[in-house]
Amino acid sequence: MDIADALRAGLTSIPKYLPVWYRYDKAGSVYNDRCLSENTFYYFYKSEISILASNIKDILPEVSELPDLVDMGSGNSEKTRLFIDTLLQRHGRVKYTPVDISKDFLAETSEQLSEIYGNKLLIASIPGDYDVGIQLLSNTSRSKVITWLGGGFQNQSYQDQIRRLKLLSNVMTDRCRLIISLDVTQDKEQIEDAYLDPTGISSDLYLNGVWRLNREYGCSINTDTLALEAEYVHSDKPDETSYVIVFGKSLENQVHQIPGLGIAIDLAKGERLYLHDGKGVSCKYNINQIRTLGSCGGLHLENYWTDTDNHVAVCCFSIPKTTGQQDI
């Protein structure tokens, strides 16, 4: 992936946008962790932790063969440690492959995990985007548990979700399982408060893409001239999802040269700079939509677990055993 080309494409498109993954450099990863721990309106993190802690032994059933543990968008690996600890209790050792786009943050996290677990945990980290990680998975036919936690999966466009599920289905065998956390909340007020919370804690995470553009490519956008807004768009169609749109609305007419990209960005007063690509970000699903999504990606929804407030579903996908197999 050429970052500069992706930024040029987004900033010269109509409407203008910054790719959602661009916010997740080392600083963005820190902002993300702060948002998860301090934003009291953000339900996803707490619900996901509750589900994993209560159901980890069912989510990760006992098998005789030690599976490799692959972590897509690993971040600080906090939630994945529940999987690591369970596998270590059963097998005494684990091969762990974290995949993260922030090379520096990945290196720091891997070092911390090595200090905690020592030689019981073999870490083979992959710095890069999701496609890089999936491509490297094709090099082994070993049994794998692939986790995609923390909302990273649902921050992709619907088309990219299906495309990457298809790629994963091609590297999975019947001994592999894919565990994805998905947001199943449907309440508009709760969702909009969570993703643009009234306390403002989330703002740094969303604006980090703009700050990074300023730092790395010589742009000069003052984020005080952007009013952050979030809107929830609902859909019950089985082959769609609900989603959130997040954008900065320009409070004035402004033009900024971006020397590192060789372009200028012209924002009219009231114009939106979207802080994600695609129609929206942070998709919201009902169970029927999850079944359809899995089927479109060549996978079978084997089981799922939800929290008591029905905010999150931790979903287990597998390769269909037969052509006629029905989803749960």
Secondary structure, DSSP 8 states (H G I E B T S, - for coil): --HHHHHHHHHTSSSEE--GGGG-SHHHHHHHHHHHHH-TT-HHHHHHHHHHHHHHHHHS---SS--EEEEET-TT-TTHHHHHHHHHHHHS-EEEEEEES-HHHHHHHHHHHHHHHGGGEEE--EES-HHHHHHHHTT--S-EEEEE-TTTGGGS-HHHHHHHHHHHHHH--TT-EEEEEEE----HHHHHHHHS-TT-TTHHHHHHHHHHHHHHH-----GGGEEEEEEEE----TT--EEEEEEEEESS-EEEEETTTTEEEEE-TT-EEESSSSS-EEEE--HHHHHHHHHHTT-EEEEEEE-TT--EEEEEEE--SSTT----
